[in-house]
Amino acid sequence: MTQVKKYDAIIFDLFSTVAIWQADRLPLFQWRGKTSHSTMGILQHSVETLVAEASFETFVDALDSANEKLSARRAAEMKEIPSVERFALALTIAGYPASQQTNDLAQVLSLKHMELLAAAVEIPQAHVDFLSKIHTRYPLALLSNFDHGPTARAILARDGAANFFDPIVISDEHGWRKPHANIFADTLETLHVEAKNALYVGDSVEDDIVGAKGAGLDIAWVNARGADLPEQSLKPDYVISAIPDLSVILLNG
Protein backbone atom coordinates (compact mmCIF):
# COMPACT_ATOMS: atom_id res chain seq x y z
CA MET A 1 0.00 0.00 0.00
CA THR A 2 1.53 3.35 -1.01
CA GLN A 3 0.52 6.92 -0.47
CA VAL A 4 -1.29 8.16 -3.57
CA LYS A 5 -2.31 11.62 -2.46
CA LYS A 6 -2.16 14.05 0.40
CA TYR A 7 -5.44 14.32 2.24
CA ASP A 8 -6.66 17.46 3.95
CA ALA A 9 -8.79 15.57 6.50
CA ILE A 10 -9.57 12.04 7.64
CA ILE A 11 -13.10 11.08 8.69
CA PHE A 12 -13.76 7.92 10.68
CA ASP A 13 -16.72 5.68 11.31
CA LEU A 14 -17.11 4.63 14.95
CA PHE A 15 -18.39 1.07 15.40
CA SER A 16 -16.26 -1.78 14.01
CA THR A 17 -13.78 0.86 12.86
CA VAL A 18 -12.53 3.01 15.74
CA ALA A 19 -14.43 1.05 18.41
CA ILE A 20 -14.70 -2.73 18.31
CA TRP A 21 -17.66 -4.81 19.47
CA GLN A 22 -16.88 -7.40 22.15
CA ALA A 23 -19.98 -9.55 21.71
CA ASP A 24 -18.94 -12.06 24.34
CA ARG A 25 -19.45 -9.37 26.97
CA LEU A 26 -23.18 -9.79 26.38
CA PRO A 27 -24.92 -12.95 27.56
CA LEU A 28 -26.32 -15.52 25.18
CA PHE A 29 -30.05 -15.10 24.73
CA GLN A 30 -32.26 -17.84 23.35
CA TRP A 31 -35.44 -16.85 21.56
CA ARG A 32 -37.68 -18.64 19.09
CA GLY A 33 -35.04 -21.28 18.45
CA LYS A 34 -32.21 -18.81 17.88
CA THR A 35 -29.28 -18.07 20.18
CA SER A 36 -27.32 -14.83 20.07
CA HIS A 37 -25.40 -12.42 22.26
CA SER A 38 -27.96 -9.79 23.24
CA THR A 39 -28.65 -7.11 25.81
CA MET A 40 -32.01 -8.81 26.32
CA GLY A 41 -30.29 -11.51 28.35
CA ILE A 42 -29.69 -8.89 31.03
CA LEU A 43 -32.68 -6.66 30.32
CA GLN A 44 -35.17 -9.45 30.96
CA HIS A 45 -35.44 -8.67 34.66
CA SER A 46 -35.96 -4.96 34.00
CA VAL A 47 -38.57 -5.68 31.34
CA GLU A 48 -40.46 -8.10 33.58
CA THR A 49 -40.37 -5.53 36.40
CA LEU A 50 -41.17 -2.38 34.44
CA VAL A 51 -43.40 -3.59 31.62
CA ALA A 52 -46.27 -4.65 33.85
CA GLU A 53 -48.98 -4.52 31.19
CA ALA A 54 -47.42 -7.12 28.90
CA SER A 55 -45.55 -10.40 29.32
CA PHE A 56 -41.84 -10.61 28.57
CA GLU A 57 -42.60 -12.81 25.56
CA THR A 58 -45.07 -10.26 24.20
CA PHE A 59 -42.58 -7.44 24.62
CA VAL A 60 -39.70 -9.27 22.89
CA ASP A 61 -41.93 -10.15 19.94
CA ALA A 62 -43.10 -6.52 19.83
CA LEU A 63 -39.50 -5.28 19.87
CA ASP A 64 -38.64 -7.62 16.99
CA SER A 65 -41.60 -6.25 15.06
CA ALA A 66 -40.57 -2.67 15.81
CA ASN A 67 -37.01 -3.42 14.66
CA GLU A 68 -38.26 -4.77 11.33
CA LYS A 69 -40.56 -1.81 10.72
CA LEU A 70 -37.97 0.80 11.60
CA SER A 71 -35.18 -0.93 9.71
CA ALA A 72 -37.25 -0.76 6.55
CA ARG A 73 -38.08 2.88 7.22
CA ARG A 74 -34.44 3.80 7.81
CA ALA A 75 -33.40 2.10 4.58
CA ALA A 76 -36.10 3.88 2.58
CA GLU A 77 -35.75 7.35 4.09
CA MET A 78 -32.11 7.32 5.26
CA LYS A 79 -33.25 9.26 8.33
CA GLU A 80 -32.19 8.21 11.82
CA ILE A 81 -34.80 7.02 14.29
CA PRO A 82 -33.75 7.53 17.92
CA SER A 83 -33.48 4.50 20.18
CA VAL A 84 -36.24 5.76 22.45
CA GLU A 85 -38.67 5.75 19.51
CA ARG A 86 -37.87 2.09 18.85
CA PHE A 87 -38.71 1.14 22.42
CA ALA A 88 -41.82 3.34 22.39
CA LEU A 89 -43.05 1.61 19.23
CA ALA A 90 -42.39 -1.79 20.80
CA LEU A 91 -44.45 -0.81 23.84
CA THR A 92 -47.37 0.36 21.73
CA ILE A 93 -47.25 -2.85 19.67
CA ALA A 94 -47.31 -4.72 22.98
CA GLY A 95 -50.53 -2.91 23.93
CA TYR A 96 -49.44 0.26 25.69
CA PRO A 97 -51.20 3.51 24.77
CA ALA A 98 -49.35 6.24 22.90
CA SER A 99 -48.77 8.55 25.86
CA GLN A 100 -46.11 10.47 27.74
CA GLN A 101 -46.04 7.73 30.36
CA THR A 102 -45.27 5.16 27.66
CA ASN A 103 -42.54 7.43 26.26
CA ASP A 104 -41.04 7.79 29.74
CA LEU A 105 -40.94 4.01 30.12
CA ALA A 106 -39.38 3.69 26.67
CA GLN A 107 -36.67 6.14 27.72
CA VAL A 108 -35.83 4.05 30.80
CA LEU A 109 -35.58 0.86 28.74
CA SER A 110 -33.57 2.57 26.01
CA LEU A 111 -31.02 3.93 28.47
CA LYS A 112 -30.61 0.54 30.14
CA HIS A 113 -30.07 -1.02 26.71
CA MET A 114 -27.50 1.64 25.79
CA GLU A 115 -25.61 1.16 29.05
CA LEU A 116 -25.21 -2.53 28.24
CA LEU A 117 -24.20 -1.85 24.63
CA ALA A 118 -21.53 0.62 25.74
CA ALA A 119 -20.04 -1.99 28.05
CA ALA A 120 -19.72 -4.36 25.08
CA VAL A 121 -17.70 -1.88 22.99
CA GLU A 122 -14.05 -0.96 23.38
CA ILE A 123 -11.62 1.31 21.58
CA PRO A 124 -8.36 -0.69 21.59
CA GLN A 125 -5.28 1.06 22.95
CA ALA A 126 -3.56 0.51 19.60
CA HIS A 127 -6.34 2.56 17.97
CA VAL A 128 -5.99 5.34 20.54
CA ASP A 129 -2.21 5.43 19.98
CA PHE A 130 -2.66 5.58 16.20
CA LEU A 131 -5.23 8.38 16.41
CA SER A 132 -2.90 10.31 18.71
CA LYS A 133 -0.17 10.13 16.06
CA ILE A 134 -2.24 11.17 13.05
CA HIS A 135 -4.08 13.84 15.05
CA THR A 136 -0.89 15.91 14.88
CA ARG A 137 -0.82 15.65 11.07
CA TYR A 138 -4.45 15.80 9.93
CA PRO A 139 -7.77 17.26 11.00
CA LEU A 140 -9.86 14.28 12.15
CA ALA A 141 -13.63 13.96 12.25
CA LEU A 142 -15.94 11.18 13.32
CA LEU A 143 -19.08 10.42 11.34
CA SER A 144 -21.21 7.48 12.48
CA ASN A 145 -24.66 6.01 12.23
CA PHE A 146 -26.03 5.36 15.70
CA ASP A 147 -29.42 5.88 17.28
CA HIS A 148 -28.25 7.40 20.57
CA GLY A 149 -25.70 10.19 20.32
CA PRO A 150 -24.89 10.48 24.04
CA THR A 151 -23.83 6.83 24.19
CA ALA A 152 -21.51 7.18 21.20
CA ARG A 153 -19.94 10.27 22.74
CA ALA A 154 -19.61 8.55 26.12
CA ILE A 155 -17.71 5.63 24.56
CA LEU A 156 -15.29 8.04 22.87
CA ALA A 157 -14.72 9.95 26.12
CA ARG A 158 -14.42 6.83 28.29
CA ASP A 159 -11.76 5.26 26.07
CA GLY A 160 -9.73 8.41 25.55
CA ALA A 161 -10.51 9.19 21.91
CA ALA A 162 -13.04 12.05 22.04
CA ASN A 163 -10.49 14.86 21.87
CA PHE A 164 -9.04 13.63 18.58
CA PHE A 165 -12.20 14.39 16.59
CA ASP A 166 -13.76 17.70 15.62
CA PRO A 167 -16.50 17.49 14.59
CA ILE A 168 -18.20 14.40 16.00
CA VAL A 169 -21.28 13.76 13.85
CA ILE A 170 -23.76 11.09 15.00
CA SER A 171 -26.83 10.33 12.89
CA ASP A 172 -29.09 10.48 15.96
CA GLU A 173 -28.14 14.13 16.41
CA HIS A 174 -27.78 15.05 12.74
CA GLY A 175 -30.94 13.46 11.38
CA TRP A 176 -29.64 11.90 8.17
CA ARG A 177 -27.97 8.50 8.10
CA LYS A 178 -25.19 7.22 5.91
CA PRO A 179 -25.17 6.55 3.00
CA HIS A 180 -27.12 9.79 2.42
CA ALA A 181 -24.81 12.45 0.97
CA ASN A 182 -26.09 15.20 3.28
CA ILE A 183 -24.41 13.86 6.41
CA PHE A 184 -21.08 13.65 4.56
CA ALA A 185 -21.51 17.10 3.03
CA ASP A 186 -22.31 18.74 6.37
CA THR A 187 -19.28 17.12 7.99
CA LEU A 188 -17.02 18.32 5.17
CA GLU A 189 -18.49 21.82 5.41
CA THR A 190 -17.61 21.95 9.11
CA LEU A 191 -14.07 20.82 8.28
CA HIS A 192 -13.82 23.36 5.41
CA VAL A 193 -12.50 20.54 3.22
CA GLU A 194 -13.57 19.51 -0.29
CA ALA A 195 -14.82 15.94 -0.69
CA LYS A 196 -12.07 15.05 -3.19
CA ASN A 197 -9.44 15.91 -0.56
CA ALA A 198 -10.91 13.83 2.28
CA LEU A 199 -10.53 10.16 3.18
CA TYR A 200 -13.36 8.28 4.87
CA VAL A 201 -12.59 5.16 6.92
CA GLY A 202 -15.34 2.64 7.67
CA ASP A 203 -16.35 -1.01 7.66
CA SER A 204 -19.78 -1.08 5.97
CA VAL A 205 -20.09 -1.71 2.25
CA GLU A 206 -23.47 0.04 1.95
CA ASP A 207 -23.08 2.83 4.49
CA ASP A 208 -19.39 3.58 4.08
CA ILE A 209 -18.17 2.53 0.63
CA VAL A 210 -21.37 3.50 -1.18
CA GLY A 211 -21.92 6.53 1.04
CA ALA A 212 -18.40 7.95 0.83
CA LYS A 213 -18.03 7.29 -2.89
CA GLY A 214 -21.43 8.81 -3.57
CA ALA A 215 -20.40 11.92 -1.68
CA GLY A 216 -17.10 12.21 -3.56
CA LEU A 217 -14.68 11.01 -0.88
CA ASP A 218 -11.97 8.37 -1.08
CA ILE A 219 -12.68 5.37 1.14
CA ALA A 220 -10.50 3.04 3.19
CA TRP A 221 -12.57 -0.07 3.85
CA VAL A 222 -11.95 -1.81 7.18
CA ASN A 223 -12.28 -5.49 6.28
CA ALA A 224 -11.24 -7.21 9.51
CA ARG A 225 -12.49 -10.64 8.45
CA GLY A 226 -11.21 -10.71 4.90
CA ALA A 227 -14.69 -10.76 3.39
CA ASP A 228 -15.34 -10.57 -0.34
CA LEU A 229 -17.00 -7.50 -1.76
CA PRO A 230 -20.49 -8.14 -3.12
CA GLU A 231 -20.77 -8.37 -6.88
CA GLN A 232 -21.27 -5.01 -8.56
CA SER A 233 -20.07 -3.20 -5.42
CA LEU A 234 -18.16 0.03 -5.73
CA LYS A 235 -14.48 -0.57 -5.04
CA PRO A 236 -12.75 1.04 -2.06
CA ASP A 237 -9.54 2.97 -2.61
CA TYR A 238 -7.79 1.05 0.15
CA VAL A 239 -8.52 -2.13 2.09
CA ILE A 240 -7.22 -2.48 5.65
CA SER A 241 -7.80 -4.92 8.50
CA ALA A 242 -7.68 -2.26 11.25
CA ILE A 243 -7.17 1.49 11.38
CA PRO A 244 -3.46 1.37 12.41
CA ASP A 245 -2.82 -0.09 8.93
CA LEU A 246 -3.41 3.42 7.63
CA SER A 247 0.04 4.40 8.92
CA VAL A 248 1.48 3.30 5.57
CA ILE A 249 -0.78 5.76 3.76
CA LEU A 250 -0.93 8.64 6.22
CA LEU A 251 2.42 8.53 8.02
CA ASN A 252 4.67 7.13 5.28
CA GLY A 253 4.98 3.85 7.18
Buried (B, 14 or more C-beta within 10 A) or exposed (E): EEEEEEBBBBBBBBBBBBBBBEEEEBEEBEBEEEEEBBBBBBBBEBBEEEBEEBEBEBBBBBBBBBEEBBEEEBEEEBEBBBBBBBBBBBBBBBEBEEEEEBBEBBBEBBBBBBBBBBBBBBBBEEBBEBBEEBBEEBBBBBBBBBBBBEBBBBBBEBBBBBEBBEBBBBBBBBEBBBBBBBBBBBBBEBBEBEBEBBBBBBBBBEBBBBBBBBBBBBBBBBBEEEEEBEEEBBEBBBBBEBBBBBBBBBBEE
